[in-house]
């Protein structure tokens, strides 16, 4: 029990420090990017830390397994360098027994990682999307972001930027495709657009100022042109309009499960959320044998190669996710990758057990 408490304390402390450092590095890069966007006037600086907070769970889904693995490597490496492992082995406690003593901790971290993957990270993505969308449309069309073409149903909209008071959009391009063949399409160019209160919760009403309206039928040389000082535009949503533009990463597990089989992208995301938490158990399986070093080598001797091996596992799972979105692989590829690395971990564990016996026999033969 004393050994278990000692190991758990060391692993939790070291892993927490590593996770905190990796999180600061990753969030620092993101924060610099968002500061640049805010400096251009495209985002309110007051929501920057809210955005970082909502994105944090998604970052932790990748940082937590790596931090746990590095923490294990550092703790076990120190046990070898400080001769604590030799004392434990002399007391009848093998390296494998030490690994098994950490299984409850690995199970707890795996449960935390599962919660991040299944619920917390999707909630953070939904909140992030809602916040950025609200920030973008608080002074203009629905879904419009400055200097981006936005397509929603039959509408395509572009805004060049925000006015100085940040209450209106300027340099508007609006295109509406006709519902039926033979009917005219509409293009509107305006200097400014300001949203007004809608008559109901569904329609979006916008006042356009100082612009031109073009009406034409594709394929015909004729068109109608009209200039205006003020033009009120009413945008009706499509029937049965859902948040189709919602990112797959923002969907709940219930939404993904209901739509399973409809799309390779959905199946890829579903498999990623279900099988990714098992990486925590593989981190323990790989770290225990890979951390073995001699006191002269130092505990950092095997750290970089071990990180490369573990990182290749994460990269392989992400590659499977990408290939699945293209329909090149099935969901079976996730457990296949996990099984391959499980075999690799067992091979390393067996190899280090057999190496002293092989050396002893070779010396006896010579």
C-alpha positions as CSV (number, residue, x, y, z in Angstrom):
1,X,0.0,0.0,0.0
2,X,2.9,2.4,0.8
3,X,4.5,1.7,-2.5
4,X,1.2,2.2,-4.3
5,X,0.6,5.6,-2.7
6,X,4.2,6.6,-3.4
7,X,3.9,5.7,-7.1
8,X,0.5,7.3,-7.6
9,X,1.7,10.5,-5.9
10,X,4.8,10.7,-8.1
11,X,3.0,9.9,-11.3
12,X,0.1,12.3,-10.6
13,X,2.5,15.1,-9.7
14,X,4.8,14.7,-12.6
15,X,2.0,14.1,-15.2
16,X,0.1,17.2,-13.9
17,X,3.2,19.3,-14.4
18,X,3.8,17.9,-17.9
19,X,0.1,18.4,-18.9
20,X,0.2,22.0,-17.6
21,X,3.3,22.8,-19.6
22,X,2.0,21.3,-22.8
23,X,-1.3,23.1,-22.3
24,X,0.4,26.5,-21.8
25,X,2.4,26.0,-24.9
26,X,-0.6,25.0,-27.1
27,X,-2.9,27.7,-25.6
28,X,-0.2,30.3,-26.0
29,X,0.0,29.7,-29.7
30,X,-3.8,29.9,-30.0
31,X,-4.0,33.0,-27.9
32,X,-1.5,34.8,-30.1
33,X,-3.6,33.9,-33.1
34,X,-6.8,35.2,-31.5
35,X,-5.1,38.4,-30.4
36,X,-4.2,39.0,-34.0
37,X,-7.8,38.6,-35.1
38,X,-8.9,41.0,-32.3
39,X,-6.3,43.5,-33.3
40,X,-7.8,43.6,-36.8
41,X,-11.2,44.5,-35.4
42,X,-12.8,41.2,-36.3
43,X,-13.3,40.0,-32.8
44,X,-14.1,41.5,-29.4
45,X,-11.1,41.2,-27.2
46,X,-13.4,40.6,-24.2
47,X,-14.3,37.1,-25.4
48,X,-10.7,35.8,-26.0
49,X,-10.4,34.0,-22.7
50,X,-13.9,32.6,-23.1
51,X,-12.9,31.1,-26.4
52,X,-9.7,29.7,-24.9
53,X,-11.7,28.1,-22.1
54,X,-14.2,26.5,-24.5
55,X,-11.3,25.1,-26.7
56,X,-9.4,23.8,-23.7
57,X,-11.3,20.4,-23.4
58,X,-10.5,19.6,-27.0
59,X,-6.8,20.3,-26.5
60,X,-6.8,18.1,-23.4
61,X,-8.0,15.1,-25.4
62,X,-4.6,15.0,-27.0
63,X,-2.5,16.5,-24.2
64,X,-3.7,14.2,-21.4
65,X,-2.5,10.9,-22.9
66,X,0.9,12.3,-23.8
67,X,1.3,14.0,-20.4
68,X,0.4,10.8,-18.6
69,X,2.9,8.8,-20.7
70,X,5.7,11.3,-20.2
71,X,5.0,11.3,-16.5
72,X,5.2,7.6,-16.3
73,X,8.5,7.6,-18.2
74,X,10.0,10.2,-15.9
75,X,8.9,8.5,-12.7
76,X,10.0,5.0,-13.7
77,X,13.3,6.4,-15.1
78,X,14.0,8.1,-11.8
79,X,13.4,4.8,-10.0
80,X,16.1,3.2,-12.1
81,X,18.6,6.1,-11.8
82,X,18.2,6.4,-8.1
83,X,18.5,2.6,-7.6
84,X,15.0,2.5,-6.1
85,X,14.0,-0.1,-8.7
86,X,16.9,-2.3,-7.6
87,X,15.7,-2.1,-4.0
88,X,12.2,-2.9,-4.9
89,X,13.3,-5.8,-7.0
90,X,15.4,-7.1,-4.1
91,X,12.3,-6.8,-1.9
92,X,10.3,-9.1,-4.3
93,X,8.5,-6.3,-6.2
94,X,9.0,-6.7,-9.9
95,X,8.5,-4.0,-12.6
96,X,5.4,-5.6,-13.8
97,X,3.9,-5.6,-10.3
98,X,4.6,-1.8,-10.1
99,X,2.8,-1.4,-13.4
100,X,-0.2,-3.3,-12.1
101,X,-0.3,-1.1,-9.0
102,X,-0.9,1.9,-11.3
103,X,-3.9,0.2,-13.1
104,X,-6.5,1.9,-10.8
105,X,-4.9,5.3,-11.6
106,X,-4.9,4.6,-15.3
107,X,-8.5,3.6,-15.1
108,X,-9.4,6.9,-13.4
109,X,-7.5,8.9,-16.0
110,X,-9.1,6.8,-18.8
111,X,-12.5,7.7,-17.3
112,X,-11.6,11.4,-17.3
113,X,-10.4,11.1,-20.9
114,X,-13.6,9.3,-21.9
115,X,-15.7,12.1,-20.3
116,X,-13.6,14.6,-22.3
117,X,-14.0,12.8,-25.5
118,X,-17.7,12.0,-25.2
119,X,-19.2,15.0,-23.5
120,X,-17.0,17.8,-22.4
121,X,-15.0,18.5,-25.6
122,X,-18.2,18.4,-27.8
123,X,-19.9,20.8,-25.4
124,X,-16.9,23.1,-25.6
125,X,-16.9,23.0,-29.4
126,X,-20.6,23.8,-29.4
127,X,-20.1,26.7,-27.0
128,X,-17.1,27.9,-29.1
129,X,-19.2,27.8,-32.3
130,X,-22.1,29.6,-30.7
131,X,-19.8,32.3,-29.3
132,X,-17.9,32.9,-32.5
133,X,-21.1,32.9,-34.5
134,X,-22.8,35.3,-32.1
135,X,-19.8,37.5,-32.3
136,X,-19.8,37.4,-36.1
137,X,-23.5,38.0,-36.6
138,X,-24.3,40.5,-33.9
139,X,-24.2,43.3,-36.4
140,X,-25.1,41.6,-39.7
141,X,-26.5,38.6,-41.5
142,X,-26.8,35.2,-39.9
143,X,-23.6,33.2,-40.2
144,X,-21.8,36.1,-41.8
145,X,-18.1,36.7,-40.9
146,X,-16.1,39.5,-42.4
147,X,-14.0,38.6,-45.4
148,X,-15.6,35.2,-45.8
149,X,-18.1,33.8,-48.3
150,X,-20.9,32.2,-46.5
151,X,-23.4,29.8,-48.2
152,X,-26.7,29.0,-46.6
153,X,-29.3,27.3,-48.8
154,X,-29.9,29.4,-51.8
155,X,-28.0,32.4,-50.4
156,X,-24.4,33.3,-50.7
157,X,-23.2,36.4,-48.7
158,X,-19.9,38.2,-48.4
159,X,-19.0,41.2,-46.2
160,X,-15.8,43.2,-46.6
161,X,-15.6,44.2,-42.9
162,X,-17.3,46.0,-40.0
163,X,-18.0,49.7,-39.8
164,X,-16.2,51.8,-37.2
165,X,-19.0,51.6,-34.7
166,X,-19.0,47.8,-35.2
167,X,-22.8,47.8,-35.5
168,X,-23.0,47.2,-39.3
169,X,-21.3,45.3,-42.1
170,X,-19.9,47.1,-45.1
171,X,-19.1,46.2,-48.7
172,X,-21.9,43.6,-49.0
173,X,-22.2,41.1,-51.8
174,X,-25.4,39.1,-51.8
175,X,-26.5,36.4,-54.3
176,X,-29.8,34.5,-54.3
177,X,-30.3,31.5,-56.5
178,X,-33.8,31.1,-58.0
179,X,-35.9,28.3,-56.5
180,X,-37.1,27.1,-59.9
181,X,-35.6,27.0,-63.4
182,X,-36.5,30.0,-65.6
183,X,-36.8,32.4,-62.7
184,X,-34.3,35.2,-62.2
185,X,-31.3,35.0,-59.9
186,X,-30.6,38.1,-57.8
187,X,-27.3,39.9,-57.0
188,X,-27.2,42.8,-54.7
189,X,-24.2,45.1,-54.0
190,X,-24.4,47.5,-51.1
191,X,-22.0,49.7,-49.1
192,X,-23.6,48.9,-45.7
193,X,-25.9,46.4,-44.1
194,X,-27.7,46.7,-40.7
195,X,-29.8,44.0,-39.2
196,X,-33.3,45.0,-37.8
197,X,-35.7,43.2,-35.5
198,X,-37.4,40.3,-37.3
199,X,-41.1,39.8,-37.3
200,X,-40.6,36.2,-36.1
201,X,-37.9,34.0,-34.7
202,X,-37.1,32.4,-38.1
203,X,-36.8,35.2,-40.7
204,X,-33.8,37.5,-40.9
205,X,-34.5,41.1,-42.0
206,X,-31.6,43.3,-43.1
207,X,-31.6,46.9,-44.3
208,X,-29.1,47.6,-47.1
209,X,-27.9,51.1,-48.0
210,X,-26.5,52.7,-51.1
211,X,-26.3,49.8,-53.6
212,X,-27.5,48.2,-56.7
213,X,-29.8,45.2,-57.4
214,X,-29.3,43.0,-60.5
215,X,-31.9,40.5,-61.6
216,X,-31.1,38.0,-64.4
217,X,-31.8,34.5,-65.8
218,X,-28.6,32.4,-66.2
219,X,-27.8,31.8,-69.8
220,X,-29.7,34.9,-71.1
221,X,-28.0,38.2,-72.1
222,X,-30.7,40.4,-70.5
223,X,-30.8,41.6,-67.0
224,X,-32.5,44.3,-64.8
225,X,-30.6,46.8,-62.8
226,X,-32.0,49.1,-60.0
227,X,-30.1,51.5,-57.7
228,X,-31.3,52.2,-54.2
229,X,-30.5,54.3,-51.2
230,X,-32.2,51.9,-48.8
231,X,-33.4,48.4,-49.5
232,X,-35.0,46.0,-47.0
233,X,-34.1,42.3,-47.5
234,X,-36.0,39.5,-45.9
235,X,-34.3,36.1,-45.7
236,X,-36.5,33.1,-45.0
237,X,-34.9,29.9,-43.8
238,X,-35.4,26.7,-45.6
239,X,-38.1,24.3,-44.6
240,X,-37.0,21.8,-41.9
241,X,-33.9,23.9,-41.5
242,X,-31.5,22.4,-39.0
243,X,-28.0,23.3,-38.0
244,X,-26.6,21.5,-41.0
245,X,-23.5,23.6,-40.8
246,X,-22.7,22.2,-37.4
247,X,-19.3,20.7,-37.1
248,X,-19.1,17.0,-36.6
249,X,-16.8,17.7,-33.6
250,X,-19.6,19.7,-32.0
251,X,-22.3,17.0,-32.2
252,X,-23.4,15.1,-29.2
253,X,-23.0,11.3,-28.9
254,X,-26.8,11.0,-29.3
255,X,-26.7,12.9,-32.6
256,X,-23.8,10.8,-33.9
257,X,-25.4,7.6,-32.9
258,X,-28.7,8.5,-34.6
259,X,-26.9,9.3,-37.8
260,X,-24.5,6.4,-37.8
261,X,-24.1,4.8,-41.2
262,X,-25.3,7.9,-43.0
263,X,-21.8,9.3,-43.5
264,X,-18.2,8.1,-43.4
265,X,-17.3,11.4,-41.5
266,X,-19.8,10.6,-38.8
267,X,-18.6,7.0,-38.4
268,X,-15.0,8.3,-38.2
269,X,-15.9,10.8,-35.4
270,X,-17.9,8.1,-33.6
271,X,-15.0,5.6,-33.7
272,X,-12.5,8.3,-32.6
273,X,-14.5,9.1,-29.5
274,X,-15.1,5.5,-28.5
275,X,-11.6,4.0,-29.1
276,X,-9.3,7.0,-28.3
277,X,-9.6,6.7,-24.5
278,X,-7.9,3.2,-24.6
279,X,-4.7,5.0,-25.4
280,X,-4.4,5.7,-21.7
281,X,-4.0,2.0,-21.0
282,X,-1.5,1.6,-23.8
283,X,0.5,4.5,-22.3
284,X,1.0,2.4,-19.1
285,X,1.7,-0.8,-21.1
286,X,4.4,1.0,-23.2
287,X,5.9,3.2,-20.6
288,X,6.8,0.4,-18.0
289,X,9.2,-1.5,-20.3
290,X,10.5,1.5,-22.3
291,X,11.5,3.4,-19.2
292,X,14.2,0.8,-18.1
293,X,17.6,2.4,-18.1
294,X,20.9,1.9,-16.2
295,X,22.0,4.5,-13.7
296,X,24.8,5.6,-16.0
297,X,22.5,6.3,-18.9
298,X,20.2,8.7,-17.0
299,X,16.4,8.7,-17.0
300,X,16.2,10.9,-20.1
301,X,18.1,8.3,-22.2
302,X,15.0,6.5,-23.5
303,X,12.5,9.4,-23.2
304,X,12.7,10.8,-26.7
305,X,12.5,7.4,-28.5
306,X,9.7,6.4,-26.3
307,X,7.8,9.6,-27.0
308,X,8.2,9.0,-30.7
309,X,6.7,5.5,-30.3
310,X,3.8,6.8,-28.4
311,X,3.3,9.8,-30.7
312,X,3.2,7.4,-33.6
313,X,0.2,5.7,-31.9
314,X,-1.7,9.0,-31.8
315,X,-0.7,9.9,-35.3
316,X,-1.9,6.4,-36.5
317,X,-5.3,6.9,-34.9
318,X,-5.6,10.4,-36.5
319,X,-4.6,9.0,-39.8
320,X,-7.3,6.3,-39.5
321,X,-9.8,9.1,-38.8
322,X,-8.8,11.0,-41.9
323,X,-8.9,7.9,-44.1
324,X,-12.3,7.0,-42.8
325,X,-13.7,10.4,-43.7
326,X,-12.6,9.6,-47.3
327,X,-14.3,6.1,-47.2
328,X,-10.9,4.3,-47.5
329,X,-11.1,2.5,-44.2
330,X,-13.8,1.1,-41.9
331,X,-14.3,1.6,-38.2
332,X,-12.5,-1.7,-37.6
333,X,-9.2,0.2,-38.2
334,X,-9.4,1.8,-34.8
335,X,-9.3,-1.4,-32.7
336,X,-6.8,-2.9,-35.2
337,X,-4.3,-0.1,-34.5
338,X,-4.8,-0.5,-30.7
339,X,-4.3,-4.2,-31.0
340,X,-1.0,-3.7,-33.0
341,X,0.4,-1.4,-30.3
342,X,-0.8,-3.7,-27.6
343,X,1.3,-6.5,-29.2
344,X,4.2,-4.1,-29.5
345,X,4.0,-3.3,-25.8
346,X,3.8,-6.9,-24.8
347,X,6.8,-7.6,-27.0
348,X,8.8,-4.9,-25.3
349,X,7.8,-6.2,-21.9
350,X,8.8,-9.8,-22.8
351,X,12.0,-8.7,-24.5
352,X,13.3,-7.0,-21.3
353,X,12.4,-10.1,-19.3
354,X,14.2,-12.4,-21.7
355,X,17.3,-10.3,-22.3
356,X,19.1,-11.1,-19.0
357,X,18.4,-14.8,-19.4
358,X,19.8,-14.8,-23.0
359,X,22.9,-12.9,-21.9
360,X,23.4,-15.4,-19.0
361,X,23.2,-18.4,-21.4
362,X,25.6,-16.8,-23.9
363,X,28.1,-16.2,-21.1
364,X,27.7,-19.8,-19.9
365,X,28.2,-21.1,-23.4
366,X,31.4,-19.1,-23.9
